[in-house]
Amino acid sequence: MQDTEVNVSGENVPKPISSFESSGLRQHLVNNVKKSGYTKPTPIQRYSIPIIMNGRDLMGCAQTGSGKTAAFLLPIINSLMSSQEPPIVEEGTAQPSVVIVSPTRELTIQIYEQAKKFSHNSIVKVVEAYGGTSTNYQRNRVLAGCHILVATPGRLNDFVNKRNCC
């Protein structure tokens, strides 16, 4: 997979990383990445991480199992760790810093689990919300405050319409 062809376009594109240690990610996050079993960045991660960390737009396409989830989560979690801001809850409404919308419950759970793993023992609080389970339980977790909310469109819509979130 390391020989995968990558096409990058745009002006002044940040250079790809060769390792997580040289990526500019906080050491705590790099340690969590290592604990997760990543030894070196996959092609999508090599290019995506510096692009996102530089505040650039990105559209990536890669096969299943290529590390796409880590490619976008790592820069997000790094930024949240760096800011050291607590989760925002005002007047009974949670205001996550990041909302990740995924089309299925299964993908929502997968992204949530990866985010939890990478943010382990840090200030970053991650919450999941999806249909087919208790709305009250999930609402209470969201209203307790979170930095990252990973949700399906239907459940996110429920929370927004009831003014619990976002």
ABEGO torsion letter per residue (X at the ends): XAABBBBBBEBGBBBBBABAAAAGBBAAAAAAAAAAGBABBBAAAAAAAAAAAAGBBBBBBBBBGAGAAAAAAAAAAAAAAAAGBBBBBBGGBBBBABBBBBABAAAAAAAAAAAAAAABGBABBBBBBBBGBBAAAAAAAAAAEBABBBBBAAAAAAAAAAGABX
